[in-house]
Amino acid sequence: MTRRSTFAVCLLVVGALFTGCSSATLSATTSPTAAAPTGHGAIAGAAEVAEPPLQLFTVDADGATGVLDLLDGTTARIDGVAAPEAVATDGRYVFISTTQGVQVVDSGVWTWDHGDHFHYYRAPSRVIGVVAGSGPATIATGPLSTAGSTSIVFSGSGEAVLLDNASLARGEIRETFRIDVAAPVVAAPLGDGAVLARAGRVEIVDSAGETMTADTACTTPSGSIATRAGLVIGCAEGAVVIASAAAAPELVPIPAGALAPTAFDGRKGRPTVAAIAPGIGFWLLDARARSWELVSSAADLTRVVAVDDAEGHVVAVDAEGRVRVFRGTAEIAVTEPLTADPTGASIVVDGQRAYLNDAASGVVHEIDYADNARVARTLKTPTTPAFFAEVGR
């Protein structure tokens, strides 16, 4: 049975995502088991399940929030969410930028990446609280939701904040540091500490914000992403890759004369990420090989995300709202226009599907990128998907 099969049995179980039958549904193949050993991502009150508990988390312009279970099609609502300005996720927590700061919501579903295998969990959803600050806010997440850290940069108040993920897993917001920063700055979690790119250099800091190392030129820092091969931070010189807190930052220079990317996107837990190359196409950065590849496209691309699978798929959205799929350097498929807002829409990918929201029609399109960009489903979500995230990853 695939992870997007339709299930009809409603089981009331400990660790169900929400109260009520419709949101407590688990299939026979996702029955909870005994708690996993310490170190496998389990927390008190969570049930381990047999396959990724994937859901779409949607928020409308007023903060009305809901989830759609991609396994069985059930829906539920989450109360107490503020009107959003932007949304980010690490695959479990949803970070909602508001006029008051960043509101943290625990979706209650997540995947623990153990390197050669995975563990999957369900727990009750909850609104954890608000990290105060004036935005716009930029959120950077790490590879695991129950360990390490999450960073927030508030451009309005000029502060960088580091949150402890283990505390978030207990339903608590604990700031390990809050420091004043001057723009431009990028802050991204690395282990229990963080990396700060500012004042032309990269600093590795500990959980208290104290500098441990400071080297590697990095002017005009912009954009970061956690990959299987380490943390990536964009700079005017190219990209800095940091494998671990104990490793020296490595600059991967952009080819001479090229404009450096300002944002990266890719499937969670993979080493290759993509970035728009304005007027040309897109860049692929292999963080493991420390190499760039430029892929040309005649289309004006607004979004691009690397799937980084065996076929080398890359999924993009163009200025007409079409989804374009590339395999390596060749475009292999294109859809009809699927969104009325190609610059504001979001696209996310997992190991099998891509998801694109169209707030104007109140749907999210599920696209089988490996099957000629076939629209597998058009999903009516419980709230208008002005913003959305895929959780459970």
N, C-alpha and C positions, 0 to 999 in steps of 0.2 A: 504494500500500500504506500503510495507516495505521500510526501509531506503536504500536498495540497488536495488530498482526497476529501470527499465529503463524508462526514460522520453523523450518525443519527442518535447515538445513545447519550443521554445526559446523566453524568455521574456527579453526585455531590461528594466531593472529596476534600480532605484537608489539604490546603495549599492551592485551592482553586483561585483563579485570578481575581474574581469579584464574587460578591454574594449573589445568589439567584441562579436558577438552572441554566439560563441562556449563556451566562458567562463562566459557568463552572464546568463546561463540557470538556471531557477528555476522551480520546478514543481508547480502545483496548490496547493499542500499540503504544499509548503514551501514559499508561498507568504509573503512578508514582512508585518509587522503590525506596529502599532504606537510604538514609542520608549518606552522601559520599564522604570519604575520609577528608580530614582537614587538608586544605591545599588544593581541593578540586572545585572550589567555588561555591560550595554549599553554605547556606546560612540557616539559622534557626527559623522554623516556620515555612521553609521552602520544600517542595517536593521535586525529586529528580524525575524526569520524564525521558522517554526513549528517542525522541526526535525533536528538532528545533521547534520551539513553540512560537512560530512567526506570526506577527500581528502588524497591522497598519494602525498607527497612532495619529489621529487627525485633530486639528484645532482650527476652529473658524475665527473670523476676525474679532469676535467678541469674547473668545475664550471657551466657547462650548467645545467640549473635548470628548472623544469616543475612541474605541478600539474595535477593529474588525479582525477576527481570528481567521488567518489564511488557511488553516487546516479544516475547520468545520463551518465557517461562514457565520458564526454567531457574533453578536455585537454587544457592547456594553458602554456605559457612559462613566466619565470621571468628573466629579464636581470639584469646585474650588480653584479652577485654573483661571488666571488673569488673561486679559486681552494681550495677544502676542505681537511682538515686533519682528521676531525671528525665532527659529527653532533649531536646535542641534541635538544630537544623540550619540551615545557610545554603543548603542544596541540594547541598552537596558534603561538607563536614566534618560529622560527627555529634559533638556535645559531650555526654558522658555524665557526669552528676553522680553522684559516689560518696562514700563516707565519707572518702576520701583527698583529694578535690578534684574536678577535672574532667578526665576522660580524653578525648583528642582522637583520633578515628578518621577517616582519609581514606577515603571510600567509593570513590574512584577514578573517579567519574563526575560531570561538571558541565557547565553551560551558561555561556558567556560572553556577556553582554548588551552588544552594541555599539551600542545605541540603535535603529537602524533595521533591524538584522538580528542574528542570533545565530550563535555557533560552539559546537560540541558536542565533548566530549572523553571518552576513556576512558584509564585508566592503572591500574596495579596498586593494589589496596586495601592499606592498612597501618594499624596502630595506631601513632600518632606518639608519644604519651607522655601524661603527667599534669601538669596545672597544679595545684600544691599549694594547699590552702586548706580552711577549714571552712565548711560551708554552713548553710542552703541557698544554692545558687548560682543567680544569674540571668545568663543569657547573652544578649548582644545582638550581632547580626551585621550586616554591611554588605551592599551590593548585589552585590559581586563576591567570589569565593572566592580569587582569586590576587593581589588587590591590596587596599589599604586595611588595615583592622584588624578585630579581634573583641574585644569587652569582656566581662569577667566581674566580677560583684560577689559577694563571699563575705560573706554576712550574719553568719556565725559569727565569722570572724576580722576583720571590718570592713575589708576591703581591696577596692580596685578595681584590676583588672589589664587591661592592654591588650596584645593579641597581634598580632604582625606577620603578615599573611596571606601575604606573599611567602615568608616563612620556613616557614610551614606547608606551602606548596606544594613546598618542598624536603625536607619530612619533619622539620623542626626546630621546636621551640617556642622562640620568642624573645619575652620580655616587654620591651616598650618602656617601660612604667612599671608600678609596683606602689606604690600610695599608700594611706594610711590614710584611711578615710572614716567619717562618722557617719550613721546612719540618721535619717530616710529619705533614700535617695539612688538616683538612676538614672544609670547610665553607659552610653553608647552610642557606637559608632564613628562618626566623621565624617571622611572623607578618611583621612589618615595619623594624625590625632589622635582626639579624642573630645569628647563633650559630657558634662558632669557637672551634674546637677540636684540641688542640695543647699542647705541653709541658706536656703531661700526664693528662690534665684536660679538662673539658668542660666549656666554657664560653658563657654566653648569653650576647650579645652586642646590643646596640641601633643602630639607623640608622646612627649615626655618628661614629660608631665603638668603643664607650666607653663601658667598661665592666659594666654590671648591676649585674650579679652574676657569680661566678666562683667556681664550686665544681664538684664532681663526677669524679672518676678516669677513664681515657680513654687513654690507651697507644696504640701506633701504630694505630691511627685512619685511617679508610679507608672505603669510601663509605657512601652515605646518600640517603634518599628517603623520600618524603612527603607522609604521609598516612592519612586516615580518622581519625586515633586515635592520630596523632601527628607526629613530625619529628623523624626519625630513623637515627642514626649514628653508624656505625660499629666500634668496638674496639677489641683489643686483649682479653679483658675480656668478650666480647659478643656483646651487642648492648645497646646503650643509647636511651631511648624514652623520648621525651619532648612534652607534650601535648599542651603547649602554652608558651608564653613569661613569663607569671605569674606563671607557674608551675615549680616545681623542677624537674631537670632531674632524670630519673629513670634507673638504670642499670638492664638489663635483662641478667643475666649471662649465658654464654654458658655452657653446661654440662661439667663436669670435664674431661680433656684429649682431648676434641674436638678442632679442628682447627677452629678459628672464621672465618666467611665469610668476604670477602673483597668487595662485591658488592651485591646490592639488586635490584630486579625488580618485578613489579606488576602492575595490572591494575590501572589506575589513580583513585584516590578517594576511594580506598578500604583499610581496615586495615591490611590485610595479604599480606606479600611479600615473595619472594623466593630468595634463594642464592645457588650457587654451593657448594657442599661438595666434594672436589676433591677425586676421587677414591672410593666414597661411593654412592653418589646420590645427594640429595639436602636438604637444610634446608627450613622449613617454619617458619617464625616468625609472630606470631599474636600480632601486636602492641597493640591491645585493651586488650587482655587477658594477655599480657606480658609473652608469653610462646613460646618455641621452639618445633619443631617436626622434626625429621630426617627421611627422606624417602629414602630407598635404591633403587638403580637401577644398573643392570648389565652393562648398556651402559655407555660409556664415554661421559658425557654431556658437551657441550660447552656453552649453553645458557639455562636459565630457568626463567620463568615468571609466577607469580601467577595470575590467573583470579579472584579468590576469589568470586565465585558466589555460588548459592545455592547448586550446585553439588560438589563444592570444586575442580574445574578443575585447573590443572597446565600444562602449555605447555613448552616443552623443545626441544632443537636441540641437536643431538648427533654428534660425530666426523665423522660420515659417511654422514652427511647432511640430516638425516632423522628427521622428526618432531615426537615427542613422546608426547602423552597426558595421563595424570594421573587424576584419580578421587580419591581424598583422598590419600591413600598410594598405590593404585593399578594402574599399567599401563593398560590402556584400549584400546589403539590404537597406531599404528605406520605407517608412510607413507613410500613410496619408497624415495631414496635420492632426495632432491629437490634443493639443492644448492651445487655448486662446491667449496664453500669457507665457511665451517661451522664455522670456528673460526673468520672470518671477517664479516659474515652475521649478520644482525639484525633481531630480531623478536619482534613484538609488538602485544598486544591484546586489544580488546575492549569488549563490552558486548556480542558480537555475533561471532566475527571472530578473527583469528590470521593472521598476515601478515609476510612473510619471503621473503627477497630479494635474487635473484640469478643474480649478476651483469654479470656473464659470458654469460648468455642467454638473458640478458636485460629485465627480467620480475620480477614481485612480485607475489608470490603465496598467494591466499586468502584461508584460511583453516577454515572449520567449525569444531572446536574442539569438539563440543557437539555431532556431528554426525560421530563418529568413525574416526576423523581426515580427513574427506573428503575434497579433494581439490575442493572447490566450483568454483573458477575461477583462471586462470593464466592470469595476467594482464600485457599487454604490456604498459610500461610507456613512457611518452614523452621524457625523457632523460634516459640514462643508469643508473640504480639504484645502483651505487657504494655506495651511502649513501641514506637512505630514512627515512621519518618520517610520521606518521599518524597525521594529523592536523584536527581541528574541534572538538576535544574531550574536 
